[in-house]
Amino acid sequence: MTPSTPTRAPDSPRSSQSPPPSGVQGDLELELLGLANALYNLGTTVINDSTKERDKIGGAKQVGLRVNEVISHLSTIDDMAQHINTMIPFQVLTDIDNARNPMHLTKERLERAATENQFMNGKIAAIDSYRKALDEALAQSFPEVQEHLQSRQLPSANLAAQPGTSSLDGSSLEAVHRDS
């Protein structure tokens, strides 16, 4: 991979080499990144202090300094939160607390919506097919309504050609019953 090719950060919607957004949200993103680094540094310092420097007498412990860095980042984030009015869905926060990636939830919901859309399109196609069969049967049994049935099919042919539309409007069925 060349240095000019941006790479995606794991579980990130944007490439790792792109700059943060401008404004308050960009500042918040940088501060959150700083907090993540401070927490990592705190964890490594705790491990190092508990294993290597256990027996040192009078050795300067760095844990207190690392804790103060974390507290400083948390304080800054809390101050920044007063200026941001972005709403985060509670489900996203719950997923993060449960160690689930919110991107997976979004993907699952999109896939579910696509599946339900396909199912609904199948229902619409079945109803349209039934309506056509019913129109043919009505035309055979009642030749006097055939002209009305043919005039009703013209708009439905245009609507059926458009994805996401249906030609079932109820008013045409009421007109057939009213005329007969």
C-alpha positions as CSV (number, residue, x, y, z in Angstrom):
1,M,0.0,0.0,0.0
2,T,1.4,3.4,-0.9
3,P,1.5,6.3,1.6
4,S,-0.9,8.3,-0.5
5,T,-3.6,5.7,-0.4
6,P,-5.9,6.4,2.6
7,T,-6.6,3.3,4.7
8,R,-9.8,2.7,6.6
9,A,-9.5,2.6,10.3
10,P,-11.2,-0.5,11.8
11,D,-14.9,0.1,12.3
12,S,-14.7,3.7,11.1
13,P,-16.8,5.2,8.3
14,R,-14.0,7.3,7.1
15,S,-10.4,6.7,6.3
16,S,-7.8,7.0,9.1
17,Q,-5.8,9.5,7.2
18,S,-8.6,12.0,6.7
19,P,-8.7,15.0,8.9
20,P,-11.4,15.3,11.6
21,P,-14.5,17.4,10.8
22,S,-14.1,21.1,11.4
23,G,-15.8,22.9,14.2
24,V,-17.0,21.6,17.6
25,Q,-17.5,18.0,16.5
26,G,-14.0,17.8,15.1
27,D,-12.6,19.2,18.4
28,L,-14.7,16.6,20.3
29,E,-13.4,13.8,18.1
30,L,-9.8,14.9,18.8
31,E,-10.5,15.1,22.5
32,L,-12.1,11.6,22.5
33,L,-9.0,10.3,20.7
34,G,-6.9,11.9,23.4
35,L,-9.0,10.3,26.1
36,A,-8.6,6.9,24.4
37,N,-4.8,7.4,24.4
38,A,-4.8,8.6,28.0
39,L,-6.8,5.5,29.1
40,Y,-4.4,3.3,27.2
41,N,-1.4,5.0,28.8
42,L,-3.0,4.7,32.2
43,G,-3.5,1.0,31.7
44,T,0.0,0.4,30.6
45,T,1.4,2.5,33.4
46,V,-0.7,0.5,36.0
47,I,0.7,-2.8,34.6
48,N,4.2,-1.5,34.6
49,D,4.0,-0.1,38.1
50,S,2.5,-3.2,39.5
51,T,5.1,-5.5,38.0
52,K,8.4,-3.8,37.6
53,E,8.5,-1.0,40.1
54,R,6.9,-2.9,43.0
55,D,10.0,-3.2,45.0
56,K,11.4,0.3,44.4
57,I,11.6,2.4,47.5
58,G,10.9,6.0,46.9
59,G,10.3,5.5,43.2
60,A,8.1,8.1,41.5
61,K,4.8,6.5,40.5
62,Q,3.3,7.7,37.3
63,V,-0.2,6.4,37.9
64,G,-1.4,9.6,39.6
65,L,-0.2,11.6,36.7
66,R,-1.9,9.3,34.2
67,V,-5.2,9.5,36.2
68,N,-5.0,13.3,36.2
69,E,-4.6,13.2,32.4
70,V,-7.7,11.0,32.1
71,I,-9.7,13.3,34.4
72,S,-8.5,16.4,32.4
73,H,-9.8,14.8,29.2
74,L,-13.1,13.8,30.8
75,S,-13.5,17.4,32.1
76,T,-12.8,18.9,28.7
77,I,-15.3,16.5,27.1
78,D,-17.9,17.4,29.7
79,D,-17.4,21.1,29.0
80,M,-17.6,20.5,25.2
81,A,-20.9,18.6,25.6
82,Q,-22.6,21.8,26.7
83,H,-22.1,23.2,23.2
84,I,-23.2,20.2,21.2
85,N,-26.8,19.4,20.6
86,T,-26.4,16.2,18.7
87,M,-28.8,13.6,19.8
88,I,-27.6,10.0,20.0
89,P,-30.2,7.2,20.1
90,F,-30.3,5.4,23.3
91,Q,-30.0,2.0,21.5
92,V,-26.6,3.1,20.1
93,L,-25.3,3.8,23.6
94,T,-26.7,0.5,24.9
95,D,-25.0,-1.4,22.1
96,I,-21.7,0.3,22.9
97,D,-22.1,-0.5,26.6
98,N,-22.8,-4.2,25.6
99,A,-19.7,-4.2,23.4
100,R,-21.7,-4.3,20.1
101,N,-20.7,-2.2,17.2
102,P,-23.5,0.2,16.3
103,M,-22.5,-0.1,12.6
104,H,-23.7,-3.8,12.8
105,L,-27.0,-2.7,14.2
106,T,-27.4,-0.2,11.3
107,K,-26.5,-2.9,8.8
108,E,-29.0,-5.4,10.4
109,R,-31.8,-2.8,10.2
110,L,-31.0,-1.9,6.6
111,E,-31.0,-5.6,5.7
112,R,-34.3,-6.2,7.6
113,A,-35.9,-3.2,5.8
114,A,-34.7,-4.5,2.4
115,T,-36.2,-8.0,3.2
116,E,-39.5,-6.5,4.3
117,N,-39.5,-4.4,1.2
118,Q,-39.1,-7.4,-1.0
119,F,-41.8,-9.3,0.9
120,M,-44.2,-6.3,0.5
121,N,-43.4,-6.0,-3.2
122,G,-44.2,-9.7,-3.5
123,K,-47.6,-9.1,-1.8
124,I,-48.3,-6.2,-4.2
125,A,-47.4,-8.3,-7.2
126,A,-49.7,-11.1,-5.9
127,I,-52.6,-8.7,-5.4
128,D,-52.0,-7.1,-8.8
129,S,-52.0,-10.6,-10.4
130,Y,-55.2,-11.5,-8.5
131,R,-56.8,-8.2,-9.6
132,K,-56.0,-9.0,-13.3
133,A,-57.4,-12.5,-13.0
134,L,-60.6,-11.1,-11.3
135,D,-61.0,-8.5,-14.0
136,E,-60.8,-11.2,-16.7
137,A,-63.3,-13.3,-14.8
138,L,-65.6,-10.3,-14.4
139,A,-65.3,-9.4,-18.1
140,Q,-66.3,-13.0,-19.1
141,S,-69.2,-13.2,-16.7
142,F,-70.4,-9.7,-17.1
143,P,-69.6,-8.3,-20.5
144,E,-71.4,-5.0,-19.8
145,V,-68.6,-4.0,-17.3
146,Q,-65.7,-4.9,-19.6
147,E,-65.4,-1.4,-20.9
148,H,-65.1,0.0,-17.4
149,L,-62.5,-2.7,-16.5
150,Q,-60.4,-1.8,-19.5
151,S,-60.4,1.9,-18.7
152,R,-59.4,1.1,-15.1
153,Q,-56.4,-1.0,-16.3
154,L,-54.8,1.9,-18.1
155,P,-53.7,3.9,-15.0
156,S,-52.6,0.7,-13.2
157,A,-50.3,-0.3,-16.1
158,N,-48.5,3.1,-15.7
159,L,-48.3,2.7,-11.9
160,A,-47.2,-0.9,-12.1
161,A,-44.2,0.2,-14.2
162,Q,-43.1,2.5,-11.4
163,P,-41.2,0.8,-8.7
164,G,-42.6,1.3,-5.2
165,T,-46.1,2.2,-6.3
166,S,-49.2,0.1,-6.3
167,S,-52.3,0.3,-8.5
168,L,-54.7,-0.7,-5.8
169,D,-56.8,2.3,-5.0
170,G,-60.1,0.9,-3.8
171,S,-62.1,3.6,-5.7
172,S,-62.2,1.6,-8.9
173,L,-63.7,-1.4,-7.1
174,E,-66.3,0.8,-5.6
175,A,-67.2,2.2,-9.1
176,V,-67.7,-1.4,-10.4
177,H,-70.1,-2.2,-7.6
178,R,-71.9,1.1,-8.0
179,D,-72.3,0.6,-11.8
180,S,-73.5,-3.0,-11.7
